[in-house]
Each structure stands twice: as C-alpha cells, then as structure tokens.
Amino acid sequence: MKIREIIDILDAEVLTGELYLEREIKEFAVSDLLSDVLALSKDCFLLLTGLTTQQVVRTAEIAGGIGAVFVRGKTPEPGAIGIARSHHIPLLMTSMSTFEACQAIIETINKKEKK
C-alpha cells in the first residue's frame, strides 16, 4: 500500500511531503509511546499517533518510518512540520480516532486480499 492511498482511506490532509506519497508502506505502527516506536526496528512503516511534537518525526525516522499520520484532528507543532519537510517525511492529519483509522486501514487491506 502506498502513502497516497492512506489519504483517501483516512480522509486525511497532507501537511507536508507531497512529493513522497508514492512510497510503499510495508507495515503500520500505532503508538503514543515513542519508546515503543523505537523498539520496532522495522523498515518502511507508517506511524499513526496522537502526539504532535518534533520528537515524533525524529523517532519515526530513526526507527525506519517513512511517514506519520496525526489522528483526532491534532495539528503537529510547526517544528515537527519543518523537520519532516527537511527530511522528506510525509505528514498527514485525519479527524478519525486512532481506532477508526486502524479499522479503516485494516478493512481496506482485507478487501484487497479478497480480490
């Protein structure tokens, strides 16, 4: 699945990283604990979180993330957007709750697998 597909699935707004929406997502991570994200050590994952600090972007990048989605309509602080822009990391924002976002992604994946 590509980051671009997530925009439609989550009715998300692109905050930065428009040029990198074709990146392929291999896995998803959902957490508000950055220590849990660091423990992932996965490649090419998309982080869904309610945290809005600069550390979210830095942590995702260090752990192998290729983008982040801010849930519950939370807007990241300007520094987070700046770091994401300079490191070519797409940031999205959705009004969906964490649960709703995960459910929508899983339903889409299941539909694709049935085809």
N, CA, C and O of each residue as an XYZ file, in Angstrom:
460
protein
N       0.847     -1.170      0.000
C       0.000      0.000      0.000
C       0.899      1.242      0.000
O       1.948      1.264      0.644
N       0.479      2.247     -0.715
C       1.256      3.488     -0.801
C       0.673      4.539      0.150
O      -0.505      4.489      0.505
N       1.509      5.474      0.546
C       1.048      6.541      1.435
C      -0.122      7.279      0.803
O      -1.062      7.659      1.500
N      -0.076      7.486     -0.511
C      -1.150      8.198     -1.212
C      -2.516      7.551     -0.951
O      -3.521      8.254     -0.838
N      -2.557      6.232     -0.856
C      -3.819      5.536     -0.616
C      -4.386      5.858      0.765
O      -5.602      5.887      0.950
N      -3.516      6.093      1.716
C      -3.936      6.397      3.081
C      -4.734      7.702      3.131
O      -5.643      7.853      3.947
N      -4.389      8.625      2.264
C      -5.100      9.914      2.229
C      -6.587      9.685      2.006
O      -7.418     10.279      2.694
N      -6.928      8.827      1.047
C      -8.333      8.542      0.761
C      -8.973      7.704      1.860
O     -10.103      7.965      2.274
N      -8.249      6.706      2.323
C      -8.796      5.804      3.340
C      -9.161      6.566      4.611
O     -10.206      6.316      5.211
N      -8.294      7.498      5.020
C      -8.494      8.217      6.277
C      -9.073      9.615      6.089
O      -9.213     10.373      7.049
N      -9.409      9.951      4.835
C      -9.861     11.303      4.535
C      -8.902     12.307      5.179
O      -9.307     13.222      5.896
N      -7.624     12.097      4.895
C      -6.554     12.854      5.554
C      -6.115     14.058      4.736
O      -6.289     14.115      3.519
N      -5.552     15.000      5.438
C      -4.963     16.191      4.838
C      -3.444     16.005      4.813
O      -2.855     15.548      5.792
N      -2.823     16.355      3.706
C      -1.365     16.284      3.607
C      -0.794     17.581      4.162
O      -1.095     18.666      3.665
N       0.030     17.460      5.194
C       0.644     18.633      5.811
C       1.987     18.971      5.177
O       2.349     20.141      5.059
N       2.710     17.958      4.776
C       3.981     18.135      4.081
C       4.382     16.805      3.451
O       3.882     15.747      3.834
N       5.287     16.873      2.486
C       5.795     15.651      1.862
C       5.033     15.190      0.647
O       5.029     13.998      0.338
N       4.389     16.104     -0.049
C       3.581     15.753     -1.219
C       4.364     14.970     -2.272
O       3.791     14.149     -2.988
N       5.653     15.217     -2.369
C       6.483     14.558     -3.387
C       6.821     13.108     -3.036
O       7.381     12.385     -3.859
N       6.485     12.687     -1.828
C       6.903     11.360     -1.358
C       5.723     10.440     -1.041
O       5.866      9.477     -0.288
N       4.580     10.736     -1.609
C       3.372      9.957     -1.308
C       3.317      8.624     -2.036
O       2.425      7.819     -1.767
N       4.233      8.373     -2.938
C       4.263      7.097     -3.656
C       5.095      6.042     -2.925
O       5.246      4.923     -3.417
N       5.624      6.384     -1.781
C       6.401      5.407     -1.013
C       5.514      4.250     -0.588
O       4.352      4.424     -0.222
N       6.102      3.070     -0.650
C       5.382      1.840     -0.316
C       5.461      1.575      1.190
O       6.548      1.542      1.767
N       4.304      1.389      1.813
C       4.226      1.084      3.242
C       4.281     -0.429      3.399
O       3.477     -1.151      2.809
N       5.222     -0.900      4.188
C       5.319     -2.339      4.444
C       4.587     -2.730      5.726
O       4.061     -3.837      5.842
N       4.562     -1.798      6.694
C       3.917     -2.076      7.982
C       3.358     -0.790      8.570
O       3.654      0.307      8.098
N       2.543     -0.946      9.610
C       1.979      0.191     10.324
C       2.370      0.087     11.788
O       2.525     -1.010     12.325
N       2.527      1.235     12.425
C       2.769      1.297     13.857
C       1.786      2.304     14.433
O       1.550      3.363     13.853
N       1.224      1.963     15.566
C       0.271      2.843     16.225
C       0.706      2.983     17.665
O       0.677      2.020     18.432
N       1.113      4.201     18.033
C       1.594      4.381     19.401
C       1.689      5.846     19.762
O       1.937      6.703     18.914
N       1.487      6.113     21.036
C       1.759      7.416     21.610
C       2.960      7.335     22.548
O       3.315      8.320     23.195
N       3.578      6.176     22.621
C       4.798      5.993     23.411
C       5.974      5.886     22.453
O       6.123      4.888     21.749
N       6.795      6.905     22.432
C       7.897      6.925     21.473
C       8.919      5.829     21.758
O       9.602      5.371     20.842
N       9.032      5.408     23.005
C       9.948      4.299     23.312
C       9.480      3.014     22.637
O      10.306      2.198     22.227
N       8.171      2.825     22.515
C       7.646      1.654     21.808
C       7.966      1.736     20.316
O       8.274      0.724     19.687
N       7.892      2.927     19.760
C       8.210      3.112     18.339
C       9.682      2.799     18.104
O      10.023      2.134     17.126
N      10.552      3.266     18.982
C      11.986      2.989     18.838
C      12.289      1.496     18.928
O      13.244      1.017     18.315
N      11.493      0.773     19.675
C      11.710     -0.668     19.830
C      11.292     -1.461     18.592
O      11.613     -2.645     18.489
N      10.589     -0.838     17.660
C      10.096     -1.542     16.471
C      11.215     -2.047     15.573
O      11.241     -3.223     15.210
N      12.123     -1.179     15.221
C      13.201     -1.510     14.283
C      12.647     -2.164     13.012
O      13.126     -3.218     12.593
N      11.667     -1.552     12.420
C      11.068     -2.013     11.166
C      11.452     -1.036     10.071
O      11.860      0.090     10.356
N      11.327     -1.453      8.836
C      11.581     -0.566      7.720
C      10.278     -0.221      7.023
O       9.373     -1.050      6.920
N      10.197      0.985      6.558
C       9.084      1.433      5.715
C       7.724      1.324      6.392
O       6.763      0.850      5.786
N       7.640      1.763      7.651
C       6.342      1.744      8.319
C       5.761      3.144      8.387
O       6.482      4.139      8.312
N       4.442      3.205      8.531
C       3.727      4.451      8.700
C       3.257      4.505     10.147
O       2.625      3.570     10.637
N       3.567      5.597     10.824
C       3.210      5.763     12.233
C       1.905      6.527     12.360
O       1.754      7.606     11.787
N       0.966      5.975     13.107
C      -0.258      6.666     13.473
C      -0.136      7.048     14.938
O       0.146      6.197     15.781
N      -0.349      8.335     15.250
C      -0.131      8.791     16.617
C      -0.981     10.007     16.943
O      -1.444     10.722     16.054
N      -1.171     10.222     18.223
C      -1.841     11.418     18.707
C      -0.853     12.442     19.227
O      -1.245     13.544     19.610
N       0.412     12.096     19.245
C       1.448     13.035     19.676
C       1.753     14.009     18.558
O       1.666     13.654     17.383
N       2.109     15.233     18.912
C       2.288     16.259     17.887
C       3.637     16.975     17.968
O       3.799     18.051     17.391
N       4.578     16.407     18.658
C       5.860     17.077     18.870
C       6.875     16.743     17.781
O       6.666     15.843     16.967
N       7.969     17.483     17.786
C       9.072     17.242     16.858
C       9.652     15.841     17.063
O      10.104     15.207     16.110
N       9.637     15.369     18.296
C      10.216     14.064     18.606
C       9.509     12.927     17.870
O      10.118     11.891     17.602
N       8.237     13.111     17.544
C       7.509     12.089     16.790
C       8.176     11.863     15.439
O       8.406     10.724     15.033
N       8.481     12.945     14.755
C       9.102     12.848     13.432
C      10.497     12.260     13.544
O      10.867     11.376     12.772
N      11.260     12.742     14.491
C      12.629     12.228     14.684
C      12.620     10.737     15.036
O      13.410      9.957     14.506
N      11.726     10.365     15.925
C      11.647      8.965     16.358
C      11.227      8.062     15.205
O      11.823      7.005     14.995
N      10.216      8.467     14.466
C       9.764      7.663     13.325
C      10.906      7.457     12.339
O      11.122      6.347     11.853
N      11.630      8.519     12.047
C      12.728      8.416     11.088
C      13.830      7.476     11.594
O      14.326      6.638     10.842
N      14.199      7.614     12.836
C      15.246      6.767     13.417
C      14.839      5.296     13.385
O      15.667      4.421     13.131
N      13.558      5.031     13.642
C      13.066      3.657     13.724
C      12.746      3.039     12.371
O      12.407      1.858     12.302
N      12.846      3.813     11.291
C      12.582      3.270      9.958
C      11.255      3.694      9.357
O      10.814      3.130      8.356
N      10.619      4.685      9.962
C       9.339      5.165      9.451
C       9.492      5.998      8.193
O      10.500      6.676      7.993
N       8.475      5.934      7.350
C       8.501      6.712      6.108
C       7.428      7.795      6.090
O       7.276      8.505      5.096
N       6.690      7.923      7.179
C       5.656      8.941      7.271
C       4.909      8.816      8.582
O       5.063      7.838      9.314
N       4.091      9.830      8.868
C       3.294      9.816     10.097
C       1.920     10.385      9.825
O       1.741     11.272      8.990
N       0.948      9.850     10.555
C      -0.428     10.328     10.494
C      -0.819     10.779     11.893
O      -0.723     10.013     12.852
N      -1.258     12.019     12.003
C      -1.737     12.551     13.274
C      -3.241     12.343     13.321
O      -3.963     12.821     12.447
N      -3.715     11.634     14.334
C      -5.132     11.279     14.463
C      -5.865     12.313     15.321
O      -5.254     13.205     15.909
N      -7.172     12.168     15.374
C      -8.058     13.009     16.181
C      -7.963     14.496     15.817
O      -8.224     15.356     16.658
N      -7.591     14.799     14.573
C      -7.531     16.183     14.121
C      -6.451     17.014     14.771
O      -6.480     18.244     14.717
N      -5.497     16.341     15.386
C      -4.421     17.070     16.056
C      -3.435     17.622     15.037
O      -3.026     16.930     14.105
N      -3.066     18.870     15.231
C      -2.118     19.530     14.342
C      -0.737     19.500     14.990
O      -0.582     19.920     16.137
N       0.268     19.006     14.263
C       1.609     18.974     14.841
C       2.171     20.377     15.002
O       1.771     21.311     14.307
N       3.100     20.502     15.929
C       3.730     21.804     16.122
C       4.545     22.158     14.875
O       5.022     21.265     14.175
N       4.706     23.450     14.596
C       5.418     23.877     13.389
C       6.816     23.262     13.250
O       7.251     22.968     12.136
N       7.510     23.069     14.350
C       8.840     22.457     14.298
C       8.800     21.046     13.741
O       9.719     20.630     13.035
N       7.746     20.309     14.049
C       7.606     18.940     13.540
C       7.428     18.954     12.030
O       8.001     18.127     11.321
N       6.638     19.892     11.548
C       6.432     20.004     10.100
C       7.735     20.400      9.422
O       8.060     19.887      8.351
N       8.477     21.305     10.037
C       9.761     21.739      9.474
C      10.765     20.611      9.374
O      11.448     20.466      8.360
N      10.856     19.812     10.423
C      11.783     18.670     10.413
C      11.357     17.664      9.352
O      12.187     17.157      8.597
N      10.058     17.378      9.299
C       9.554     16.425      8.300
C       9.858     16.916      6.893
O      10.270     16.137      6.033
N       9.657     18.200      6.660
C       9.921     18.773      5.340
C      11.399     18.618      4.979
O      11.723     18.213      3.863
N      12.283     18.932      5.903
C      13.718     18.869      5.599
C      14.234     17.437      5.477
O      15.269     17.204      4.853
N      13.523     16.476      6.068
C      13.947     15.069      5.998
C      13.093     14.254      5.023
O      13.219     13.031      4.953
N      12.221     14.941      4.269
C      11.401     14.296      3.231
C      10.483     13.219      3.805
O      10.389     12.114      3.269
N       9.815     13.557      4.894
C       8.892     12.632      5.548
C       7.471     13.181      5.424
O       7.177     14.248      5.962
N       6.605     12.482      4.735
C       5.224     12.944      4.618
C       4.502     12.923      5.965
O       4.637     11.983      6.748
N       3.745     13.969      6.211
C       2.896     14.042      7.401
C       1.457     14.235      6.951
O       1.165     15.076      6.100
N       0.565     13.447      7.531
C      -0.860     13.529      7.243
C      -1.610     13.799      8.535
O      -1.111     13.522      9.625
N      -2.813     14.341      8.405
C      -3.661     14.570      9.573
C      -5.072     14.109      9.238
O      -5.594     14.417      8.167
N      -5.688     13.370     10.158
C      -7.057     12.906      9.984
C      -7.881     13.247     11.218
O      -7.350     13.313     12.327
N      -9.156     13.459     11.027
C     -10.039     13.723     12.162
C     -10.486     12.422     12.829
O     -11.096     12.450     13.898
N     -10.186     11.291     12.205
C     -10.581      9.995     12.770
C      -9.841      9.730     14.088
O      -8.732     10.214     14.313
N     -10.488      8.955     14.934
C      -9.810      8.491     16.150
C      -8.777      7.438     15.755
O      -8.776      6.954     14.624
N      -7.920      7.098     16.671
C      -6.921      6.065     16.401
C      -7.607      4.759     16.014
O      -7.203      4.105     15.053
N      -8.631      4.384     16.753
C      -9.352      3.144     16.480
C      -9.990      3.173     15.099
O      -9.865      2.216     14.335
N     -10.678      4.275     14.774
C     -11.337      4.383     13.472
C     -10.328      4.313     12.329
O     -10.586      3.680     11.306
N      -9.182      4.962     12.503
C      -8.154      4.955     11.460
C      -7.616      3.548     11.251
O      -7.474      3.094     10.115
N      -7.320      2.865     12.335
C      -6.813      1.488     12.218
C      -7.850      0.585     11.568
O      -7.523     -0.226     10.702
N      -9.088      0.729     11.985
C     -10.170     -0.078     11.423
C     -10.311      0.165      9.920
O     -10.479     -0.785      9.156
N     -10.244      1.413      9.492
C     -10.380      1.738      8.068
C      -9.234      1.143      7.253
O      -9.451      0.634      6.153
N      -8.027      1.206      7.784
C      -6.863      0.644      7.087
C      -6.994     -0.875      6.986
O      -6.764     -1.449      5.921
N      -7.358     -1.517      8.075
C      -7.485     -2.979      8.089
C      -8.584     -3.432      7.131
O      -8.408     -4.415      6.410
N      -9.706     -2.733      7.116
C     -10.793     -3.090      6.200
C     -10.337     -2.983      4.750
O     -10.687     -3.828      3.926
N      -9.568     -1.965      4.435
C      -9.062     -1.791      3.070
C      -8.101     -2.914      2.711
O      -8.171     -3.462      1.610
N      -7.220     -3.255      3.612
C      -6.269     -4.343      3.369
C      -7.022     -5.659      3.160
O      -6.697     -6.423      2.250
N      -8.020     -5.923      3.996
C      -8.796     -7.158      3.868
C      -9.539     -7.221      2.539
O      -9.613     -8.287      1.927
N     -10.088     -6.105      2.084
C     -10.785     -6.066      0.794
C      -9.815     -6.380     -0.353
O     -10.160     -7.111     -1.281
N      -8.605     -5.822     -0.280
C      -7.611     -6.078     -1.317
C      -7.191     -7.542     -1.355
O      -6.971     -8.108     -2.426
N      -7.084     -8.143     -0.184
C      -6.672     -9.548     -0.106
C      -7.740    -10.480     -0.638
O      -7.413    -11.559     -1.133
N      -9.008    -10.102     -0.553
C     -10.101    -10.936     -1.036
C     -10.202    -10.930     -2.560
O     -10.785    -11.836     -3.155
N      -9.629     -9.901     -3.183
C      -9.728     -9.795     -4.652
C      -8.846    -10.770     -5.352
O      -8.818    -10.804     -6.583
